[in-house]
Amino acid sequence: MVYKNKKDVSIVYNNHEQKNNKCGKTKCVEVNGIRSDTLTECDNNPVTVDGITRGVVAKIPVVLAELTLQVNLDSIIDLPEPAIEIKDIKKRVKVTQCLLLQNTNVLFIKGFIRKNIDYSTRDCSNSIGICGDLKHCTVDVPFSCTTSLTFNGTAPAPVINNNRQEFEYFRQEDISGPGFADKDKLLSGDLSEFNQLSQEFFNELPYCELIRSRIVDFNEYLNRRKPYYGEVPFEEKEFMEIEEKTVLELTIKVLQKRQVEIPATVVASELDC
């Protein structure tokens, strides 16, 4: 259908909205008009970038290690309804924890693989064909593991521990009583007070960056069987469970913010001299 003007489009949208309201549905998307502009190219002129040449001490991320680790998974996914076949599975890796336990070389990894499964269902069928809908199901498949690091970059900064120290002051007191002379004094620390020196050191916690992920999986339908009702082609069956064997490879970079001394640079004009 071709709409001649915006008024016709508005009428169609209003009619559609009234129809949905009658059916008890709520409007979830609103379109306030269609507009498309063609943008022209803007001119620009490069500007000289000035930097510090006399040398500085900078606090920057330093690479501690870069590694590729492998996680093996075996999971079973239950679909909400019988399916005929899987059409597509889109996968995305999400890492929720990547923690280097300091004073060790052990890295803790935790996360999940987000899988969006497209599958076909059966609405009607006979001995020569099946018709149905294309549906989807999104699931999160968790994973976790630990691995030992080789610091092939720079070793992490040593952890500085917090400390507490008590101190007291000298005190001289008069004493009296049996066995003490008038000139005797009690020389000791002052027991009427408590003094302490405490220090906290806020160490830089190493962190991770994801560089690459690679997923290889084998999906197998479980408990395939003929439908309880209706006729289907002889080779077709329905299933509701999928077993997935997955090999996940993650390339991770472990970093830590460190103070780095950057030496002075020689300017080109100085070389000419």
C-alpha positions as CSV (number, residue, x, y, z in Angstrom):
1,M,0.0,0.0,0.0
2,V,1.3,3.5,-0.9
3,Y,0.4,6.5,1.3
4,K,0.0,9.8,-0.5
5,N,0.7,12.0,2.4
6,K,1.3,12.1,6.2
7,K,-2.4,12.4,6.8
8,D,-3.0,9.0,5.3
9,V,-0.2,7.5,7.4
10,S,-1.7,9.1,10.5
11,I,-5.2,7.6,9.8
12,V,-3.7,4.1,9.3
13,Y,-1.8,4.4,12.6
14,N,-4.9,5.6,14.5
15,N,-7.0,2.7,13.1
16,H,-4.3,0.2,14.1
17,E,-4.1,1.7,17.6
18,Q,-7.8,1.6,18.1
19,K,-7.9,-2.0,17.0
20,N,-5.2,-3.0,19.4
21,N,-6.9,-1.2,22.3
22,K,-10.1,-3.1,21.5
23,C,-8.1,-6.3,21.8
24,G,-6.8,-5.3,25.2
25,K,-3.2,-4.6,23.9
26,T,-1.1,-1.7,24.9
27,K,0.9,0.4,22.4
28,C,4.7,-0.2,22.9
29,V,6.1,1.7,19.9
30,E,5.3,5.2,18.8
31,V,6.3,6.8,15.5
32,N,6.2,10.6,15.3
33,G,7.0,10.9,11.7
34,I,9.5,9.7,9.1
35,R,12.4,12.0,8.2
36,S,15.6,11.4,6.2
37,D,18.3,14.1,5.7
38,T,21.3,14.0,3.4
39,L,24.4,15.4,5.2
40,T,27.1,17.2,3.4
41,E,30.8,16.7,4.1
42,C,32.4,19.2,6.5
43,D,35.9,20.6,5.9
44,N,38.6,20.3,8.5
45,N,42.2,21.5,9.1
46,P,44.7,19.5,11.0
47,V,46.0,21.1,14.2
48,T,49.5,20.6,15.6
49,V,49.4,18.3,18.6
50,D,51.7,19.5,21.4
51,G,53.2,17.1,23.9
52,I,55.5,17.2,26.9
53,T,59.1,16.6,25.7
54,R,61.1,17.3,28.8
55,G,60.2,13.9,30.4
56,V,57.5,13.0,32.9
57,V,56.4,10.4,35.4
58,A,53.0,9.1,34.3
59,K,50.5,6.7,35.9
60,I,49.4,4.4,33.0
61,P,48.2,0.8,32.6
62,V,51.1,-1.7,32.3
63,V,50.6,-5.1,30.8
64,L,51.3,-7.9,33.3
65,A,50.3,-10.8,31.1
66,E,48.5,-11.8,28.0
67,L,47.1,-15.3,27.6
68,T,44.6,-17.5,25.8
69,L,42.7,-19.9,28.0
70,Q,40.3,-22.7,27.2
71,V,37.0,-23.5,29.0
72,N,35.1,-26.7,28.2
73,L,31.4,-26.8,28.8
74,D,28.6,-29.4,28.6
75,S,25.1,-28.0,29.0
76,I,21.5,-29.1,28.3
77,I,19.0,-26.4,27.2
78,D,15.2,-27.0,27.6
79,L,13.0,-25.3,25.0
80,P,9.6,-24.0,26.1
81,E,7.8,-26.0,23.3
82,P,8.5,-28.8,20.8
83,A,10.7,-27.7,17.9
84,I,11.3,-29.2,14.5
85,E,14.8,-27.9,13.9
86,I,17.3,-25.2,15.0
87,K,17.7,-22.4,12.4
88,D,20.4,-20.4,14.0
89,I,22.3,-19.7,17.3
90,K,23.9,-16.4,17.9
91,K,26.5,-16.4,20.7
92,R,28.0,-13.6,22.7
93,V,30.6,-14.0,25.6
94,K,30.1,-12.0,28.8
95,V,32.8,-12.0,31.5
96,T,31.5,-11.0,34.9
97,Q,34.7,-11.6,36.9
98,C,38.3,-11.6,36.1
99,L,40.4,-11.4,39.3
100,L,44.1,-11.9,39.9
101,L,44.6,-13.1,43.5
102,Q,47.6,-11.0,44.5
103,N,50.6,-12.6,46.0
104,T,49.8,-15.5,43.7
105,N,49.6,-16.1,40.0
106,V,46.1,-17.5,40.0
107,L,43.5,-15.8,37.8
108,F,39.8,-16.4,38.6
109,I,37.4,-16.2,35.6
110,K,33.6,-16.2,35.7
111,G,30.9,-15.3,33.1
112,F,28.4,-16.7,30.7
113,I,27.7,-17.3,27.0
114,R,24.5,-15.5,25.9
115,K,22.9,-17.8,23.3
116,N,19.9,-16.6,21.1
117,I,18.4,-19.7,19.6
118,D,16.1,-19.5,16.5
119,Y,14.0,-22.6,16.0
120,S,11.0,-23.6,13.9
121,T,7.7,-25.1,15.3
122,R,4.8,-27.1,13.9
123,D,1.4,-25.6,13.6
124,C,0.0,-27.8,10.8
125,S,1.5,-30.8,9.0
126,N,0.7,-33.7,6.8
127,S,2.7,-36.5,5.2
128,I,4.5,-34.2,2.7
129,G,5.2,-31.1,4.7
130,I,5.1,-29.0,7.9
131,C,4.1,-25.4,8.4
132,G,4.7,-23.3,11.5
133,D,6.3,-20.3,13.2
134,L,9.9,-19.2,13.6
135,K,10.6,-18.5,17.3
136,H,13.5,-17.7,19.5
137,C,14.8,-18.4,23.0
138,T,17.6,-16.6,24.8
139,V,19.6,-18.4,27.5
140,D,22.7,-17.6,29.5
141,V,25.1,-20.6,29.9
142,P,27.4,-19.9,32.8
143,F,31.1,-20.8,33.0
144,S,33.9,-20.4,35.6
145,C,37.5,-21.6,36.0
146,T,40.9,-20.7,37.4
147,T,44.2,-20.6,35.6
148,S,47.8,-20.0,36.5
149,L,49.4,-16.9,35.0
150,T,52.9,-16.5,33.5
151,F,53.8,-12.8,33.8
152,N,55.1,-12.4,30.3
153,G,54.8,-8.7,30.6
154,T,55.8,-7.0,33.9
155,A,55.4,-8.5,37.3
156,P,52.7,-6.9,39.4
157,A,53.7,-4.3,42.0
158,P,54.3,-5.9,45.5
159,V,51.3,-5.6,47.8
160,I,52.0,-3.2,50.7
161,N,50.3,-4.4,53.9
162,N,48.4,-2.3,56.4
163,N,50.0,-2.0,59.8
164,R,49.2,-0.9,63.3
165,Q,51.6,0.0,66.1
166,E,50.9,0.9,69.7
167,F,52.9,3.4,71.6
168,E,52.9,4.8,75.2
169,Y,54.3,7.6,77.2
170,F,56.5,7.5,80.3
171,R,54.8,8.4,83.6
172,Q,56.2,9.1,87.1
173,E,53.8,8.7,90.0
174,D,54.1,9.1,93.8
175,I,53.6,5.9,95.7
176,S,52.9,5.3,99.3
177,G,52.1,2.4,101.6
178,P,53.8,-0.3,103.5
179,G,57.2,-1.1,102.1
180,F,57.7,2.2,100.3
181,A,59.8,5.2,101.3
182,D,58.6,8.8,100.9
183,K,61.0,9.4,98.1
184,D,60.0,6.3,96.1
185,K,58.4,6.9,92.7
186,L,56.5,4.6,90.4
187,L,58.3,4.8,87.0
188,S,56.3,3.1,84.2
189,G,54.2,3.5,81.1
190,D,51.0,5.4,81.4
191,L,48.2,2.8,81.9
192,S,45.5,5.4,81.7
193,E,45.6,5.9,78.0
194,F,45.8,3.9,74.7
195,N,47.7,5.2,71.7
196,Q,48.1,3.7,68.3
197,L,49.6,4.5,64.9
198,S,47.8,2.8,62.0
199,Q,48.6,3.0,58.2
200,E,46.5,2.0,55.2
201,F,48.0,1.4,51.8
202,F,45.6,1.5,48.8
203,N,47.1,-0.9,46.3
204,E,46.2,-0.9,42.7
205,L,44.1,-3.9,41.8
206,P,45.0,-5.6,38.5
207,Y,42.2,-5.8,36.0
208,C,41.5,-7.5,32.7
209,E,40.6,-6.6,29.1
210,L,39.0,-9.0,26.6
211,I,40.9,-9.3,23.3
212,R,39.2,-12.1,21.5
213,S,36.8,-15.0,22.0
214,R,36.4,-18.2,19.9
215,I,33.5,-20.6,20.4
216,V,33.3,-24.1,18.9
217,D,30.2,-26.0,19.9
218,F,28.4,-29.2,18.9
219,N,24.6,-29.2,19.4
220,E,22.6,-32.4,19.5
221,Y,18.8,-32.8,19.8
222,L,17.8,-35.1,22.6
223,N,14.7,-37.4,22.8
224,R,13.5,-36.7,19.3
225,R,10.1,-38.4,18.7
226,K,7.1,-38.3,16.4
227,P,4.3,-35.9,17.5
228,Y,1.5,-37.3,19.6
229,Y,-1.1,-35.9,17.2
230,G,-1.1,-35.2,13.5
231,E,0.8,-36.6,10.6
232,V,4.3,-35.5,9.6
233,P,6.8,-36.5,6.9
234,F,8.5,-39.8,7.7
235,E,11.9,-38.2,8.5
236,E,10.6,-35.4,10.8
237,K,10.5,-35.5,14.6
238,E,10.1,-33.0,17.4
239,F,12.4,-32.3,20.4
240,M,12.5,-30.0,23.4
241,E,16.1,-30.6,24.7
242,I,19.4,-29.6,23.2
243,E,22.8,-30.9,24.5
244,E,25.6,-28.5,23.8
245,K,29.3,-29.4,24.0
246,T,31.3,-26.2,23.9
247,V,34.9,-25.2,23.7
248,L,35.4,-21.6,24.6
249,E,38.7,-19.8,24.0
250,L,39.4,-16.4,25.6
251,T,42.3,-14.1,24.9
252,I,42.8,-11.9,28.0
253,K,45.1,-9.1,28.8
254,V,45.9,-8.5,32.5
255,L,46.9,-4.9,33.4
256,Q,47.7,-2.8,36.4
257,K,48.1,0.9,36.7
258,R,51.8,1.8,37.5
259,Q,53.9,4.9,37.7
260,V,56.2,4.9,34.7
261,E,59.1,7.2,34.0
262,I,59.0,8.5,30.5
263,P,62.3,10.0,29.4
264,A,62.7,13.3,27.6
265,T,62.4,13.3,23.8
266,V,64.7,15.0,21.3
267,V,63.0,17.7,19.2
268,A,63.8,17.7,15.5
269,S,65.0,21.3,15.7
270,E,67.6,20.3,18.3
271,L,69.0,17.6,16.0
272,D,69.5,20.2,13.3
273,C,71.7,22.2,15.6
